[in-house]
Amino acid sequence: MDFDDYETLPSSSSTVTHMVAGSFAGIMEHCLMYPFDSVKTRMQSLKPHPRAKYRSIVDAFSKMVRHEGVLRPVRGMPAVVFAAGPAHALHFACYEKAKRVISGTETGAGRPLAQGLAGALSTLLHDLIMNPAEVVKQRMQMYGSTYRSCTDCFFKVIHSEGIRALYRSYTTQLTMNIPFQSIHFMAYEFCQDLTNHQRTYNPSAHMLSGAISGAVAAAITNPLDVCKTLLNTQEQQVVNSMKSNQLQINGLFSAATTVYRFGGLKGYFRGLKARVIFQVPATAISWSVYEFFKYTLMWKYPSLQNNYKPDHSTLLTHDGSNTPAIAGLTVAYK
């Protein structure tokens, strides 16, 4: 490509690009990591069935396949595939837009407060779509689940518990995901400052930054994730063991006290290893796919991007090389 051709390139990626790239990232992440998510849900059970007690992640996975069938670890996947596309499309698009507006810069680099606030705002939209899918998914994942399909689960939950059951854990989900996503985005951007300061399209840097940010955020918010799982699954072994006439567990406080009652302080860290092991590759995949599709769409469909104002100085990287700058990202040729 000649230097003059760079003048036709957009200065920043559009909302459409962020939404398309985000939807691909969300679907890919959830599909590839779904079996690990199933194991995590099982390991967070407070009072598991005798045949669903596991010593480790490997033990859980092998027993699920051996006793319940080879497809058991992916049971309930259609629910998250259906919701992950639009949820992540809004998630990434809102984050990118809010980060630019709050920071007043193109990339938001070096502005952790703007990154954290943008992550929190984007989570409100993401969880609004994903919460019902989480309820269906986790009920399908539990041992002894009697639902025939995701659709069957969806309508039976509404019929027996009301539509509010699909959002019973919404406030808990937000209480968990707002700090999770804020920490996640801030950690990712911080790692990018260290490993990819010039914000080039660098797959290895995106993958490493995604993995580290996912691990940190997952470990910090695991207690809230245990509470969310209990609210979503309404684990019958636990509900039936409660002395009160309470038929359902509602609200974060009720969930938190129930977790402590059945598991003590250790109960809040059930499934921690599985959650971290799940999040490390999940966020690495998500960011790698997102950055790849954003980069690809910007090059192949420049007409979809924001208007570009010719300025040859913006086409130079910090070291003076003539690599093109796109949305604050310069392309590193190897």
For each residue, the residues with C-beta under 8 A, 3 or more apart:
1: 5 6 324
2: 5
3: 6 315 322
4: 7
5: 1 2 8 9
6: 1 3 9 315 324
7: 4 308 310
8: 5 302 308
9: 5 6 298 302 308 324 326
10: 13 14 298 302 305 306 307 308 326 327
11: 106 305 306 307 308 309 314 326 327
12: 100 106 305 306 326 327 328
13: 10 17 18 96 294 297 298 305 306 326 327
14: 10 17 18 304 305 306
15: 18 19 93 96 97
16: 19 20 304
17: 13 14 20 21 294 297 298 301 304 305
18: 13 14 15 21 22 89 92 93 96 97 294
19: 15 16 22 23 89 90 92 93
20: 16 17 23 24 89 293 297
21: 17 18 24 25 92 289 290 291 292 293 294 297
22: 18 19 25 26 88 89 90 91 92 93 290
23: 19 20 26 27 84 85 86 88 89
24: 20 21 27 28 289 290 293
25: 21 22 28 29 88 92 285 286 287 289 290 293
26: 22 23 29 30 84 85 87 88 89 91 286
27: 23 24 30 31 81 84 85 88
28: 24 25 31 32 285 286 289
29: 25 26 32 33 84 88 282 283 285 286 289
30: 26 27 33 34 37 77 80 81 84 282
31: 27 28 34 77 81
32: 28 29 281 282 285
33: 29 30 36 37 278 281 282 285
34: 30 31 37 38 73 74 77 80
35: 38 39 61 73 74
36: 33 39 40 57 274 277 278 281 282
37: 30 33 34 40 41 137 141 278
38: 34 35 41 42 64 72 73 74 75 76 141
39: 35 36 42 43 54 57 60 61 64 73 274 278
40: 36 37 43 44 271 274 275 278
41: 37 38 44 45 138 141 142 229 233 271
42: 38 39 45 48 52 54 60 64 141 142 143
43: 39 40 54 57 60 270 271 274
44: 40 41 225 226 229 230 270 271
45: 41 42 48 52 142 143 233 235 237 270
46: 230 235 237 238 258 259 262 263 267 270
47: 235 237 238 241 262
48: 42 45 52 53 54 143 237
49: 52 53 143 144 237
50: 53
51: 63 67 143
52: 42 45 48 49 63 143 144
53: 48 49 50
54: 39 42 43 48 57 59 60 63
55: 59
56: 59 60
57: 36 39 43 54 60 61 273 274 277
58: 61 62
59: 54 55 56 62 63
60: 39 42 43 54 56 57 63 64 274
61: 35 39 57 58 64 65 73
62: 58 59 65 66
63: 51 52 54 59 60 66 67
64: 38 39 42 60 61 67 68 72 73
65: 61 62 68 69 70 72 73
66: 62 63
67: 51 63 64
68: 64 65 72 143
69: 65 72
70: 65
71: 74 75
72: 38 64 65 68 69 75
73: 34 35 38 39 61 64 65
74: 34 35 38 71 77
75: 38 71 72 140 141 145
76: 38 79 80 136 137 138 139 140 141 150 153
77: 30 31 34 74 80 81 137
78: 81 82 149 150
79: 76 82 83 133 136 137 140 150 153 154
80: 30 34 76 77 83 84 130 133 134 137
81: 27 30 31 77 78 84 85
82: 78 79 85 133 150
83: 79 80 86 87 129 130 132 133
84: 23 26 27 29 30 80 81 87 88 130 133
85: 23 26 27 81 82 88 89
86: 23 83 89 90 129
87: 26 83 84 90 91 125 126 127 129 130 133
88: 22 23 25 26 27 29 84 85 91 92 126 286
89: 18 19 20 22 23 26 85 86 92 93
90: 19 22 86 87 93 94 122 125 126 129
91: 22 26 87 88 94 95 122 123 125 126
92: 18 19 21 22 25 88 89 95 96 122 290
93: 15 18 19 22 89 90 96 97 122
94: 90 91 97 98 118 121 122 125
95: 91 92 98 99 118 119 121 122 185
96: 13 15 18 92 93 99 100 118
97: 15 18 93 94 100 101
98: 94 95 101 102 114 117 118 121 122
99: 95 96 102 103 107 108 111 114 115 118
100: 12 96 97 103 104 105 106 107 108
101: 97 98 104
102: 98 99 108 111 113 114 117 118
103: 99 100 108 111 114 115
104: 100 101
105: 100 108 109 111
106: 11 12 100 327 328
107: 99 100 199 327 328 329
108: 99 100 102 103 105 111 114 115 118 189
109: 105 189 192 193 199 328
110: 193
111: 99 102 103 105 108 114 115
112: 115 116 186 189 190
113: 102 116 117
114: 98 99 102 103 108 111 117 118
115: 99 103 108 111 112 118 119 182 185 186 189
116: 112 113 119 120 182 183 185 186
117: 98 102 113 114 120 121 182
118: 94 95 96 98 99 102 108 114 115 121 122 185
119: 95 115 116 122 123 178 181 182 184 185 186
120: 116 117 123 124 178 181 182
121: 94 95 98 117 118 124 125
122: 90 91 92 93 94 95 98 118 119 125 126 181
123: 91 119 120 126 127 174 177 178 180 181 182
124: 120 121 127 128 174
125: 87 90 91 94 121 122 128 129
126: 87 88 90 91 122 123 129 130 177 181
127: 87 123 124 130 131 170 173 174 177
128: 124 125 131 170
129: 83 86 87 90 125 126 132 133
130: 80 83 84 87 126 127 133 134 173
131: 127 128 134 135 166 167 169 170 173
132: 83 129 135 136 154 166 167
133: 79 80 82 83 84 87 129 130 136 137
134: 80 130 131 137 138 169 173 228 232
135: 131 132 138 139 157 165 166 168 169 232
136: 76 79 132 133 139 140 150 153 154 157
137: 37 76 77 79 80 133 134 140 141 150
138: 41 76 134 135 141 142 229 232 233
139: 76 135 136 142 145 147 153 157 232 233
140: 75 76 79 136 137 145 147 150 153
141: 37 38 41 42 75 76 137 138 145
142: 41 42 45 138 139 145 233 235
143: 42 45 48 49 51 52 68
144: 49 52
145: 75 139 140 141 142 153
146:
147: 139 140 150 152 153 156
148: 152
149: 78 152 153
150: 76 78 79 82 136 137 140 147 153 154
151: 154 155
152: 147 148 149 155 156
153: 76 79 136 139 140 145 147 149 150 156 157
154: 79 132 136 150 151 157 158
155: 151 152 158 159
156: 147 152 153 159 160
157: 135 136 139 153 154 160 161 165 166
158: 154 155 161 162 163 165 166
159: 155 156
160: 156 157
161: 157 158 164 165 248
162: 158 165
163: 158 166 167
164: 161 167 168
165: 135 157 158 161 162 168
166: 131 132 135 157 158 163
167: 131 132 163 164 170
168: 135 164 165 231 232 248 250
169: 131 134 135 172 173 228 231 232
170: 127 128 131 167 173 174
171: 174 175 251 252
172: 169 175 176 224 227 228 231 251 252 255
173: 127 130 131 134 169 170 176 177 228
174: 123 124 127 170 171 177 178
175: 171 172 178 179 224 252
176: 172 173 179 180 221 224 225 227 228
177: 123 126 127 173 174 180 181 221
178: 119 120 123 174 175 181 182
179: 175 176 182 183 217 220 221 224
180: 123 176 177 183 184 217 218 220 221
181: 119 120 122 123 126 177 178 184 185 217
182: 115 116 117 119 120 123 178 179 185 186
183: 116 179 180 186 187 213 216 217 220 221
184: 119 180 181 187 188 213 214 216 217 283
185: 95 115 116 118 119 181 182 188 189 213
186: 112 115 116 119 182 183 189 190 213
187: 183 184 190 191 209 212 213 216 217
188: 184 185 191 192 209 210 212 213 283 287
189: 108 109 112 115 185 186 192 193
190: 112 186 187 193 194
191: 187 188 194 195 205 208 209 212 213
192: 109 188 189 195 196 197 199 205 206 209
193: 109 110 189 190 196 197
194: 190 191 197
195: 191 192 202 205 208 209
196: 192 193 199 200 202 205 206 209
197: 192 193 194 318
198: 317 318 319 330 332
199: 107 109 192 196 328 329 330
200: 196 205 317 323 329 330 331 332
201: 291 292 295 329 330 331 332
202: 195 196 205 206 332
203: 206 207 288 291 292
204: 207 208
205: 191 192 195 196 200 202 208 209
206: 192 196 202 203 209 210 287 288 291
207: 203 204 210 211 284 287 288
208: 191 195 204 205 211 212 284
209: 187 188 191 192 195 196 205 206 212 213 287
210: 188 206 207 213 214 283 284 285 286 287 288
211: 207 208 214 215 280 281 283 284
212: 187 188 191 208 209 215 216
213: 183 184 185 186 187 188 191 209 210 216 217 283
214: 184 210 211 217 218 279 280 282 283 284
215: 211 212 218 219 276 279 280
216: 183 184 187 212 213 219 220
217: 179 180 181 183 184 187 213 214 220 221 279 283
218: 180 214 215 221 222 225 275 276 278 279 280
219: 215 216 222 272 275 276
220: 179 180 183 216 217
221: 176 177 179 180 183 217 218 224 225
222: 218 219 225 226 268 269 271 272 275 276
223: 226 227 256 259 268 269
224: 172 175 176 179 221 227 228 252
225: 44 176 218 221 222 228 229 271 275
226: 44 222 223 229 230 259 267 268 269 270 271
227: 172 176 223 224 230 231 252 255 256 259
228: 134 169 172 173 176 224 225 231 232 255
229: 41 44 138 225 226 232 233 271
230: 44 46 226 227 233 234 235 238 249 255 258 259
231: 168 169 172 227 228 234 249 250 251 252 255
232: 134 135 138 139 168 169 228 229
233: 41 45 138 139 142 229 230
234: 230 231 239 248 249
235: 45 46 47 142 230 238 239
236: 239 240
237: 45 46 47 48 49 240 241
238: 46 47 230 235 241 242 249 258 262
239: 234 235 236 242 246 247 248 249
240: 236 237
241: 47 237 238 262
242: 238 239 246 258
243:
244:
245:
246: 239 242 249
247: 239
248: 161 168 234 239
249: 230 231 234 238 239 246 254 255 258
250: 168 231 254
251: 171 172 231 254 255
252: 171 172 175 224 227 231 255 256
253: 256 257
254: 249 250 251 257 258
255: 172 227 228 230 231 249 251 252 258 259
256: 223 227 252 253 259 260
257: 253 254 260 261
258: 46 230 238 242 249 254 255 261 262
259: 46 223 226 227 230 255 256 262 263 267 268
260: 256 257 263 264 265 267 268
261: 257 258
262: 46 47 238 241 258 259 267
263: 46 259 260 266 267 268 270
264: 260 267
265: 260 268 269
266: 263 269 270
267: 46 226 259 260 262 263 264 270
268: 222 223 226 259 260 263 265
269: 222 223 226 265 266 272
270: 43 44 45 46 226 263 266 267
271: 40 41 43 44 222 225 226 229 274 275
272: 219 222 269 275 276
273: 57 276 277
274: 36 39 40 43 57 60 271 277 278
275: 40 218 219 222 225 271 272 278 279
276: 215 218 219 222 272 273 279 280
277: 36 57 273 274 280 281
278: 33 36 37 39 40 218 274 275 281 282
279: 214 215 217 218 275 276 282 283
280: 211 214 215 218 276 277 283 284
281: 32 33 36 211 277 278 284 285
282: 29 30 32 33 36 214 278 279 285 286
283: 29 184 188 210 211 213 214 217 279 280 286 287
284: 207 208 210 211 214 280 281 287 288
285: 25 28 29 32 33 210 281 282 288 289
286: 25 26 28 29 88 210 282 283 289 290
287: 25 188 206 207 209 210 283 284 290 291
288: 203 206 207 210 284 285 291 292
289: 21 24 25 28 29 285 286 292 293
290: 21 22 24 25 92 286 287 293 294
291: 21 201 203 206 287 288 294 295
292: 21 201 203 288 289 295 296
293: 20 21 24 25 289 290 296 297
294: 13 17 18 21 290 291 297 298 327
295: 201 291 292 298 299 326 329 331
296: 292 293 299 300
297: 13 17 20 21 293 294 300 301 304
298: 9 10 13 17 294 295 301 302 305 326 327
299: 295 296 302 326
300: 296 297
301: 17 297 298 304 305
302: 8 9 10 298 299 305 308
303:
304: 14 16 17 297 301
305: 10 11 12 13 14 17 298 301 302 308 327
306: 10 11 12 13 14
307: 10 11
308: 7 8 9 10 11 302 305
309: 11
310: 7
311: 314 315
312: 315 316
313: 316
314: 11 311 325
315: 3 6 311 312 322 323 324 325
316: 312 313 320 321 322 325
317: 198 200 320 321 323 325 330
318: 197 198
319: 198
320: 316 317
321: 316 317
322: 3 315 316
323: 200 315 317 330 331 332 333
324: 1 6 9 315 330 331
325: 314 315 316 317 328 329 330
326: 9 10 11 12 13 295 298 299 329 330 331
327: 10 11 12 13 106 107 294 298 305
328: 12 106 107 109 199 325
329: 107 199 200 201 295 325 326
330: 198 199 200 201 317 323 324 325 326
331: 200 201 295 323 324 326
332: 198 200 201 202 323
333: 323
334:
